[in-house]
Amino acid sequence: MAELDHYVWQKIRRWINRRHPNKSLAWKKAKYFSAAGDHGGFSVRYHTQKGQSRVLSLYRMASTPIERHLKVRGAANPYDPRYTQYFAQRRCFAWRIRGTSPRTPTGAVSPA
């Protein structure tokens, strides 16, 4: 993800330099990187039709959390009635968060 952020950064920097070739680095930084104020990323201020001032900031891909998937048991078959409860619990979001083992979910009997 950081590689993608770096690529976007290079493209933005090149665009700014082509758009304002005679402006100083300090001017470019003040214009395009100080609107948000806190993180120094690319951000611009604009005015809505109602006259309100808003700030648009570039989303950083590296801030996206990586979510791993849960593997399905090798013997589990979604068409086998013995595994109906197992697949029902896999679809439950809370089950993944609690960290209950997929082998023996709470209150369930493991199929033989």
C-alpha positions in Angstrom: 0.0 0.0 0.0 2.9 2.4 0.7 4.1 1.8 -2.8 0.8 3.1 -4.2 0.9 6.1 -1.9 4.4 6.9 -3.2 3.3 6.6 -6.8 0.4 9.0 -6.2 2.7 11.4 -4.3 5.1 11.4 -7.3 2.2 12.1 -9.7 0.9 14.9 -7.5 4.3 16.5 -7.2 4.8 16.4 -10.9 1.4 17.9 -11.6 2.1 20.8 -9.1 5.4 21.5 -10.7 3.9 21.6 -14.2 1.0 23.8 -13.1 3.2 26.3 -11.2 6.7 26.2 -12.7 7.7 29.6 -11.5 6.5 29.4 -7.9 8.8 28.5 -5.0 8.7 25.3 -3.0 7.4 27.1 0.1 4.5 28.6 -1.9 3.5 25.2 -3.4 3.7 23.6 0.1 1.5 26.3 1.6 -1.0 26.1 -1.3 -1.4 22.3 -1.6 -0.2 20.7 1.7 -1.3 23.0 4.6 -5.1 23.1 4.3 -5.7 20.1 6.6 -3.0 21.4 8.9 -2.4 18.2 11.0 -0.6 15.7 8.8 0.9 17.7 6.0 -0.6 15.5 3.3 -2.1 16.8 0.0 -5.2 18.8 0.9 -7.0 21.7 -0.7 -9.6 24.2 0.6 -12.6 25.0 -1.5 -15.9 26.8 -1.0 -19.3 25.2 -1.5 -22.2 26.8 -3.3 -23.6 28.0 0.1 -20.3 29.8 0.8 -18.9 27.3 3.4 -15.2 26.6 3.4 -14.4 22.9 3.2 -11.1 20.9 3.1 -10.5 17.9 0.8 -7.7 15.6 1.9 -6.1 12.8 -0.1 -6.8 9.4 1.4 -3.7 7.3 2.1 -3.9 3.7 1.1 -1.5 2.7 3.8 -4.1 3.6 6.4 -6.4 0.9 5.2 -6.3 -2.0 7.7 -5.5 -5.5 6.3 -8.2 -8.0 7.1 -7.4 -11.7 6.9 -10.0 -14.2 5.9 -10.9 -17.3 8.0 -10.2 -20.6 6.3 -13.0 -23.1 5.8 -12.5 -26.5 7.3 -11.3 -29.0 4.7 -14.1 -31.5 5.3 -16.9 -28.9 5.5 -19.4 -29.0 2.7 -22.1 -26.2 2.4 -24.5 -28.8 0.9 -24.1 -31.3 3.7 -26.8 -30.8 6.4 -24.3 -31.7 9.1 -22.4 -28.5 8.5 -25.4 -26.1 8.4 -24.7 -24.7 11.8 -21.0 -24.3 11.0 -21.6 -22.2 7.9 -24.3 -20.2 9.7 -21.8 -19.2 12.3 -19.2 -18.4 9.7 -21.6 -15.8 8.2 -22.0 -14.2 11.6 -19.8 -11.1 12.0 -19.7 -11.2 15.8 -18.3 -14.8 15.7 -15.2 -13.6 13.8 -14.7 -10.7 16.3 -15.0 -12.8 19.4 -12.3 -15.2 18.3 -14.3 -18.3 19.0 -12.6 -21.3 17.4 -14.2 -22.4 14.1 -13.6 -26.0 15.1 -16.0 -26.0 18.1 -18.2 -22.8 18.2 -19.8 -21.9 21.5 -22.7 -24.3 22.2 -22.2 -26.3 19.1 -21.3 -30.0 18.7 -18.5 -30.7 16.3 -19.7 -32.9 13.4 -18.0 -36.3 13.2 
